[in-house]
């Protein structure tokens, strides 16, 4: 599919301070936990999750990242620079290609070490400024494919069940699964 955007209306929102709450959950409790954490919370500005890709626990655990607004006085103006630890993030991400050890390392880093390394305080502009080029595949002998799957909350776990069966059978190498609210899954496959 190919399309050309001729016109777009953009709504600019102010920069904000956030604190990060990270929750590790079994995938069969992912949707219920996400709803419980976000349904009545008026201070949550951004949510995304990651799913575990290691062979041993393939798509059975997830991380929910909840960014809570922190009230600030005045307008935040920040000079955007390269993301913190950009080369380390690239190395860890690219290290997942074809490597269960790399996938385990990334899972442990995101689930347990990232808060220590990156902290838990962020500005919206800096958080959303990670360029895709940071993670791009620079090799000529392989191709990364990004797929977006839109899944309803009631179909989230059955969909993951099918992925658990189909992906290993077809020897696909998932490098990333990001879950965004309204249950869109962004899946990166290395070929």
GROMACS elastic network, one bead per residue, 0.5 to 0.9 nm:
[ bonds ]
;  ai    aj funct       b0    kb
    5     8     6  0.72694   500
   13    16     6  0.89432   500
   14    75     6  0.77014   500
   14    76     6  0.79181   500
   14   124     6  0.85284   500
   14   125     6  0.87731   500
   15    75     6  0.74494   500
   15    76     6  0.58790   500
   15    77     6  0.74430   500
   15    78     6  0.86545   500
   15   123     6  0.67653   500
   15   124     6  0.54985   500
   15   125     6  0.58767   500
   16    69     6  0.68759   500
   16    70     6  0.73296   500
   16    71     6  0.79624   500
   16    72     6  0.74811   500
   16    75     6  0.83905   500
   16    76     6  0.68425   500
   16   122     6  0.83987   500
   16   123     6  0.56118   500
   16   124     6  0.53585   500
   16   125     6  0.77196   500
   17    68     6  0.82880   500
   17    69     6  0.59670   500
   17    70     6  0.52572   500
   17    71     6  0.72100   500
   17    72     6  0.70568   500
   17    76     6  0.83055   500
   17   121     6  0.71708   500
   17   122     6  0.58106   500
   17   124     6  0.63332   500
   18    44     6  0.87086   500
   18    45     6  0.80131   500
   18    46     6  0.88999   500
   18    67     6  0.55641   500
   18    68     6  0.51649   500
   18    70     6  0.53696   500
   18    71     6  0.87217   500
   18   120     6  0.80479   500
   18   121     6  0.57435   500
   18   122     6  0.51448   500
   18   123     6  0.59685   500
   18   124     6  0.69567   500
   19    66     6  0.82086   500
   19    67     6  0.55441   500
   19    68     6  0.52305   500
   19    69     6  0.66876   500
   19    70     6  0.68085   500
   19   119     6  0.89761   500
   19   120     6  0.53488   500
   19   122     6  0.62971   500
   19   123     6  0.87709   500
   20    65     6  0.66703   500
   20    66     6  0.57340   500
   20    68     6  0.63550   500
   20   115     6  0.83765   500
   20   119     6  0.84521   500
   20   121     6  0.64727   500
   20   122     6  0.77166   500
   21    64     6  0.81221   500
   21    65     6  0.59131   500
   21    66     6  0.50682   500
   21    67     6  0.63266   500
   21    68     6  0.75186   500
   21   120     6  0.76223   500
   22    63     6  0.66930   500
   22    64     6  0.57146   500
   22    66     6  0.62774   500
   22    67     6  0.86767   500
   22   111     6  0.78061   500
   22   115     6  0.85196   500
   23    33     6  0.88635   500
   23    62     6  0.82123   500
   23    63     6  0.55438   500
   23    64     6  0.51027   500
   23    65     6  0.65883   500
   23    66     6  0.81683   500
   23   111     6  0.82744   500
   24    30     6  0.88781   500
   24    61     6  0.71109   500
   24    62     6  0.57193   500
   24    64     6  0.64122   500
   24    65     6  0.89125   500
   24   111     6  0.68902   500
   25    28     6  0.82215   500
   25    29     6  0.64330   500
   25    30     6  0.60863   500
   25    33     6  0.77639   500
   25    60     6  0.87313   500
   25    61     6  0.56964   500
   25    62     6  0.53914   500
   25    63     6  0.63012   500
   25    64     6  0.77112   500
   26    29     6  0.54744   500
   26    30     6  0.62982   500
   26    59     6  0.89179   500
   26    60     6  0.57758   500
   26    62     6  0.61045   500
   26    63     6  0.87402   500
   27    31     6  0.78432   500
   27    51     6  0.79407   500
   27    59     6  0.70140   500
   27    60     6  0.50269   500
   27    62     6  0.57370   500
   27   156     6  0.89218   500
   27   157     6  0.70760   500
   27   160     6  0.83847   500
   28    31     6  0.75635   500
   28    32     6  0.83992   500
   28    60     6  0.74304   500
   28    61     6  0.81876   500
   28   156     6  0.87225   500
   28   157     6  0.60722   500
   29    32     6  0.54301   500
   29    33     6  0.59431   500
   29    34     6  0.84768   500
   29   157     6  0.88355   500
   30    33     6  0.52668   500
   30    34     6  0.60669   500
   30    35     6  0.86326   500
   30    61     6  0.81941   500
   30    62     6  0.69256   500
   30    63     6  0.84745   500
   30    64     6  0.79940   500
   30   156     6  0.87965   500
   30   157     6  0.85427   500
   31    34     6  0.50701   500
   31    35     6  0.61256   500
   31    36     6  0.85092   500
   31   153     6  0.64914   500
   31   154     6  0.84959   500
   31   156     6  0.75846   500
   31   157     6  0.84938   500
   31   183     6  0.86263   500
   32    35     6  0.52080   500
   32    36     6  0.60582   500
   32    37     6  0.85547   500
   33    36     6  0.50315   500
   33    37     6  0.60054   500
   33    38     6  0.84945   500
   33    64     6  0.86877   500
   34    37     6  0.52085   500
   34    38     6  0.60538   500
   34    39     6  0.80974   500
   34    64     6  0.72780   500
   34   181     6  0.85369   500
   35    38     6  0.52842   500
   35    39     6  0.53343   500
   35    40     6  0.87344   500
   36    39     6  0.57725   500
   36    40     6  0.77323   500
   37    40     6  0.74115   500
   37    41     6  0.69309   500
   37    66     6  0.84573   500
   38    41     6  0.50872   500
   38    42     6  0.78963   500
   38    44     6  0.70447   500
   38    47     6  0.88618   500
   38    66     6  0.83913   500
   39    42     6  0.82933   500
   41    44     6  0.60717   500
   41    68     6  0.88724   500
   42    45     6  0.81722   500
   42    68     6  0.87605   500
   42    69     6  0.89325   500
   43    67     6  0.83353   500
   43    68     6  0.52933   500
   43    69     6  0.52432   500
   43    70     6  0.79790   500
   44    47     6  0.75405   500
   44    66     6  0.66184   500
   44    67     6  0.56480   500
   44    69     6  0.60396   500
   45    66     6  0.78884   500
   45    67     6  0.58686   500
   45    68     6  0.59471   500
   45    69     6  0.61401   500
   46    65     6  0.81865   500
   46    66     6  0.62337   500
   46    67     6  0.51742   500
   46    68     6  0.74587   500
   46    69     6  0.88407   500
   46   124     6  0.89220   500
   47    64     6  0.72079   500
   47    65     6  0.56022   500
   47    67     6  0.62084   500
   47   179     6  0.88059   500
   47   180     6  0.66888   500
   47   181     6  0.66938   500
   48    63     6  0.83611   500
   48    64     6  0.60552   500
   48    65     6  0.53908   500
   48    66     6  0.69862   500
   48    67     6  0.88973   500
   48   178     6  0.68755   500
   48   179     6  0.56339   500
   48   181     6  0.66862   500
   49    62     6  0.67250   500
   49    63     6  0.51782   500
   49    65     6  0.56378   500
   49    66     6  0.85842   500
   49   177     6  0.82461   500
   49   178     6  0.54952   500
   49   180     6  0.64184   500
   49   181     6  0.85936   500
   50    61     6  0.86341   500
   50    62     6  0.55300   500
   50    63     6  0.52001   500
   50    64     6  0.68588   500
   50    65     6  0.83678   500
   50   107     6  0.88086   500
   50   110     6  0.86816   500
   50   176     6  0.75142   500
   50   177     6  0.56955   500
   50   179     6  0.59648   500
   50   180     6  0.89348   500
   51    58     6  0.83237   500
   51    59     6  0.57722   500
   51    60     6  0.75185   500
   51    61     6  0.59323   500
   51    63     6  0.64239   500
   51    64     6  0.89894   500
   51   107     6  0.84733   500
   51   176     6  0.76003   500
   51   177     6  0.55961   500
   51   178     6  0.66877   500
   51   179     6  0.76273   500
   52    55     6  0.89734   500
   52    57     6  0.68705   500
   52    58     6  0.59223   500
   52    59     6  0.51903   500
   52    60     6  0.66253   500
   52    61     6  0.54394   500
   52    62     6  0.58839   500
   52    63     6  0.81575   500
   52   103     6  0.79690   500
   52   104     6  0.82639   500
   52   107     6  0.63287   500
   52   176     6  0.85088   500
   52   177     6  0.79695   500
   53    56     6  0.85067   500
   53    57     6  0.70590   500
   53    59     6  0.57825   500
   53    60     6  0.84586   500
   53    61     6  0.87190   500
   53   100     6  0.81091   500
   53   103     6  0.62025   500
   53   104     6  0.77478   500
   53   107     6  0.78649   500
   53   174     6  0.69090   500
   53   175     6  0.73700   500
   53   176     6  0.74493   500
   53   177     6  0.79783   500
   54    57     6  0.56404   500
   54    58     6  0.51371   500
   54    59     6  0.79144   500
   54    99     6  0.89553   500
   54   100     6  0.56908   500
   54   101     6  0.79498   500
   54   102     6  0.87213   500
   54   103     6  0.55687   500
   54   104     6  0.57707   500
   54   107     6  0.80926   500
   55    58     6  0.50985   500
   55    59     6  0.88329   500
   55   100     6  0.66313   500
   55   103     6  0.87461   500
   55   104     6  0.89259   500
   55   168     6  0.87430   500
   57    60     6  0.55162   500
   57    61     6  0.71724   500
   58    61     6  0.77538   500
   58   164     6  0.67601   500
   59    62     6  0.74956   500
   59   160     6  0.67612   500
   59   161     6  0.83434   500
   59   163     6  0.81145   500
   59   164     6  0.66425   500
   59   177     6  0.89395   500
   60   160     6  0.84209   500
   60   164     6  0.87868   500
   62   111     6  0.88869   500
   63   110     6  0.81631   500
   63   111     6  0.67511   500
   64   179     6  0.84855   500
   67   122     6  0.86166   500
   69    72     6  0.89695   500
   72    75     6  0.78868   500
   72    76     6  0.81573   500
   73    76     6  0.84322   500
   76   123     6  0.85368   500
   78   123     6  0.84945   500
   78   125     6  0.77434   500
   78   126     6  0.79638   500
   79   126     6  0.87221   500
   80    83     6  0.84208   500
   80   125     6  0.75635   500
   80   126     6  0.62904   500
   80   129     6  0.75277   500
   81    84     6  0.85593   500
   81   126     6  0.78987   500
   81   129     6  0.84359   500
   82    85     6  0.84930   500
   82    86     6  0.67848   500
   82   126     6  0.88248   500
   82   129     6  0.81066   500
   82   130     6  0.76217   500
   82   131     6  0.85704   500
   83    86     6  0.53007   500
   83   126     6  0.72839   500
   83   127     6  0.81108   500
   83   129     6  0.72762   500
   83   130     6  0.61507   500
   83   131     6  0.85695   500
   84    87     6  0.86225   500
   84    88     6  0.88359   500
   84    89     6  0.85749   500
   84   118     6  0.73547   500
   85    88     6  0.52310   500
   85    89     6  0.61175   500
   85    90     6  0.86310   500
   85   117     6  0.87512   500
   85   118     6  0.82812   500
   86    89     6  0.51593   500
   86    90     6  0.61996   500
   86    91     6  0.86267   500
   86   130     6  0.85893   500
   86   134     6  0.71696   500
   87    90     6  0.50118   500
   87    91     6  0.60517   500
   87    92     6  0.85887   500
   87   134     6  0.79147   500
   88    91     6  0.50335   500
   88    92     6  0.61427   500
   88    93     6  0.85178   500
   89    92     6  0.52521   500
   89    93     6  0.60713   500
   89    94     6  0.85027   500
   89   134     6  0.82899   500
   89   135     6  0.81720   500
   90    93     6  0.51376   500
   90    94     6  0.59057   500
   90    95     6  0.81440   500
   90   134     6  0.61166   500
   90   135     6  0.55094   500
   90   136     6  0.86261   500
   91    94     6  0.53424   500
   91    95     6  0.57873   500
   91    96     6  0.88731   500
   91   135     6  0.86317   500
   92    95     6  0.50439   500
   92    96     6  0.68910   500
   92   102     6  0.69749   500
   92   103     6  0.84760   500
   92   105     6  0.74254   500
   92   106     6  0.59508   500
   92   109     6  0.86396   500
   93    96     6  0.57037   500
   93    97     6  0.79330   500
   93   102     6  0.79744   500
   93   103     6  0.82808   500
   93   106     6  0.68814   500
   93   135     6  0.69216   500
   93   175     6  0.75787   500
   93   176     6  0.83200   500
   94    97     6  0.58012   500
   94   102     6  0.82599   500
   94   135     6  0.69643   500
   94   136     6  0.83615   500
   94   137     6  0.76718   500
   94   175     6  0.80553   500
   95    98     6  0.79187   500
   95    99     6  0.68038   500
   95   101     6  0.84228   500
   95   103     6  0.74220   500
   95   105     6  0.86765   500
   95   106     6  0.82648   500
   95   175     6  0.89583   500
   96    99     6  0.52015   500
   96   100     6  0.68021   500
   96   101     6  0.74797   500
   96   104     6  0.82373   500
   96   105     6  0.82879   500
   96   106     6  0.73309   500
   96   173     6  0.88030   500
   96   174     6  0.83789   500
   96   175     6  0.57340   500
   96   176     6  0.84994   500
   97   100     6  0.83190   500
   97   102     6  0.74115   500
   97   103     6  0.80170   500
   97   173     6  0.69080   500
   97   174     6  0.77866   500
   97   175     6  0.60218   500
   97   189     6  0.86002   500
   97   190     6  0.64277   500
   98   102     6  0.81051   500
   98   103     6  0.87663   500
   98   173     6  0.62968   500
   98   174     6  0.86121   500
   98   175     6  0.83367   500
   98   190     6  0.78751   500
   99   102     6  0.50125   500
   99   103     6  0.63321   500
   99   104     6  0.86589   500
   99   173     6  0.87745   500
  100   104     6  0.61219   500
  100   105     6  0.85124   500
  101   104     6  0.50638   500
  101   105     6  0.61113   500
  101   106     6  0.86122   500
  102   105     6  0.50270   500
  102   106     6  0.61449   500
  102   107     6  0.85624   500
  103   106     6  0.51492   500
  103   107     6  0.61317   500
  103   108     6  0.86424   500
  103   175     6  0.75087   500
  104   107     6  0.50838   500
  104   108     6  0.61606   500
  104   109     6  0.84882   500
  105   108     6  0.52477   500
  105   109     6  0.60562   500
  105   110     6  0.86243   500
  106   110     6  0.60737   500
  106   111     6  0.83779   500
  107   110     6  0.52786   500
  107   111     6  0.58736   500
  107   112     6  0.82157   500
  108   111     6  0.51501   500
  108   112     6  0.56083   500
  108   113     6  0.68070   500
  108   114     6  0.87116   500
  109   112     6  0.55345   500
  109   114     6  0.55777   500
  109   115     6  0.88777   500
  110   113     6  0.60918   500
  110   114     6  0.51485   500
  110   115     6  0.79582   500
  111   114     6  0.69738   500
  111   115     6  0.83780   500
  112   115     6  0.68775   500
  112   116     6  0.78194   500
  113   116     6  0.52751   500
  113   117     6  0.62007   500
  113   118     6  0.84669   500
  114   117     6  0.50211   500
  114   118     6  0.55738   500
  114   119     6  0.71828   500
  114   120     6  0.88008   500
  115   118     6  0.53930   500
  115   120     6  0.57499   500
  116   119     6  0.54110   500
  116   120     6  0.80788   500
  118   121     6  0.82818   500
  118   122     6  0.89645   500
  119   122     6  0.80847   500
  122   125     6  0.86229   500
  122   126     6  0.71139   500
  122   127     6  0.64145   500
  123   126     6  0.54169   500
  123   127     6  0.60541   500
  123   128     6  0.86805   500
  124   127     6  0.51081   500
  124   128     6  0.62002   500
  124   129     6  0.85692   500
  125   128     6  0.54102   500
  125   129     6  0.61579   500
  126   129     6  0.51149   500
  126   130     6  0.76591   500
  127   130     6  0.69185   500
  128   131     6  0.85516   500
  130   133     6  0.85446   500
  130   134     6  0.73103   500
  131   134     6  0.56602   500
  131   135     6  0.79224   500
  132   135     6  0.56529   500
  132   136     6  0.63392   500
  133   137     6  0.84656   500
  135   138     6  0.89792   500
  136   144     6  0.80084   500
  137   140     6  0.83642   500
  137   142     6  0.78462   500
  137   143     6  0.69559   500
  137   144     6  0.65603   500
  137   190     6  0.88358   500
  138   142     6  0.87488   500
  138   143     6  0.89218   500
  139   142     6  0.60970   500
  139   143     6  0.77776   500
  140   143     6  0.76083   500
  141   191     6  0.87625   500
  142   190     6  0.69246   500
  142   191     6  0.53871   500
  143   189     6  0.83038   500
  143   190     6  0.58542   500
  143   191     6  0.51699   500
  144   175     6  0.89121   500
  144   188     6  0.65750   500
  144   189     6  0.55544   500
  144   191     6  0.60876   500
  145   187     6  0.80359   500
  145   188     6  0.56316   500
  145   189     6  0.51771   500
  145   190     6  0.63987   500
  145   191     6  0.75832   500
  146   186     6  0.68680   500
  146   187     6  0.56924   500
  146   189     6  0.65429   500
  146   190     6  0.89945   500
  147   185     6  0.80077   500
  147   186     6  0.57551   500
  147   187     6  0.51212   500
  147   188     6  0.64392   500
  147   189     6  0.81072   500
  148   184     6  0.66502   500
  148   185     6  0.56118   500
  148   187     6  0.62571   500
  148   188     6  0.88980   500
  149   183     6  0.83620   500
  149   184     6  0.55691   500
  149   185     6  0.50255   500
  149   186     6  0.64789   500
  149   187     6  0.77656   500
  150   182     6  0.79089   500
  150   183     6  0.62416   500
  150   185     6  0.63435   500
  150   186     6  0.88261   500
  151   154     6  0.81687   500
  151   155     6  0.61550   500
  151   156     6  0.59867   500
  151   159     6  0.75941   500
  151   182     6  0.76868   500
  151   183     6  0.54044   500
  151   184     6  0.59288   500
  151   185     6  0.74297   500
  152   155     6  0.52864   500
  152   156     6  0.62043   500
  152   182     6  0.69923   500
  152   183     6  0.60834   500
  152   184     6  0.82665   500
  153   156     6  0.51711   500
  153   157     6  0.81546   500
  153   182     6  0.73095   500
  153   183     6  0.62880   500
  154   157     6  0.74311   500
  154   158     6  0.81180   500
  155   158     6  0.53003   500
  155   159     6  0.57996   500
  155   160     6  0.85124   500
  156   159     6  0.52234   500
  156   160     6  0.63094   500
  156   161     6  0.87063   500
  156   183     6  0.72648   500
  157   160     6  0.50416   500
  157   161     6  0.61321   500
  157   162     6  0.87490   500
  158   162     6  0.63872   500
  158   163     6  0.87203   500
  159   162     6  0.51901   500
  159   163     6  0.63190   500
  159   164     6  0.86930   500
  160   164     6  0.60543   500
  160   165     6  0.86457   500
  161   164     6  0.51074   500
  161   165     6  0.65419   500
  161   166     6  0.87880   500
  162   165     6  0.51711   500
  162   166     6  0.59985   500
  162   167     6  0.83378   500
  163   166     6  0.50512   500
  163   167     6  0.55321   500
  163   168     6  0.83015   500
  164   167     6  0.60240   500
  164   168     6  0.69072   500
  164   169     6  0.88396   500
  165   168     6  0.63276   500
  165   169     6  0.64987   500
  166   169     6  0.52539   500
  166   170     6  0.62132   500
  166   171     6  0.85964   500
  166   172     6  0.86651   500
  167   170     6  0.53416   500
  167   171     6  0.60852   500
  167   172     6  0.53437   500
  167   173     6  0.77700   500
  167   174     6  0.80475   500
  168   172     6  0.63224   500
  168   173     6  0.82504   500
  169   172     6  0.79556   500
  172   189     6  0.67518   500
  172   190     6  0.74301   500
  172   191     6  0.74541   500
  173   188     6  0.84981   500
  173   189     6  0.55134   500
  173   190     6  0.55112   500
  173   191     6  0.71171   500
  174   177     6  0.74930   500
  174   187     6  0.70869   500
  174   188     6  0.58638   500
  174   190     6  0.65038   500
  175   187     6  0.76460   500
  175   188     6  0.54326   500
  175   189     6  0.56734   500
  175   190     6  0.66763   500
  176   186     6  0.76127   500
  176   187     6  0.56624   500
  176   188     6  0.50555   500
  176   189     6  0.73582   500
  177   185     6  0.63682   500
  177   186     6  0.55035   500
  177   188     6  0.65613   500
  178   184     6  0.80517   500
  178   185     6  0.55918   500
  178   186     6  0.50613   500
  178   187     6  0.66781   500
  178   188     6  0.88522   500
  179   182     6  0.86677   500
  179   183     6  0.60687   500
  179   184     6  0.57359   500
  179   186     6  0.65140   500
  179   187     6  0.89218   500
  180   183     6  0.55171   500
  180   184     6  0.52525   500
  180   185     6  0.65051   500
  180   186     6  0.80142   500
  181   184     6  0.65791   500
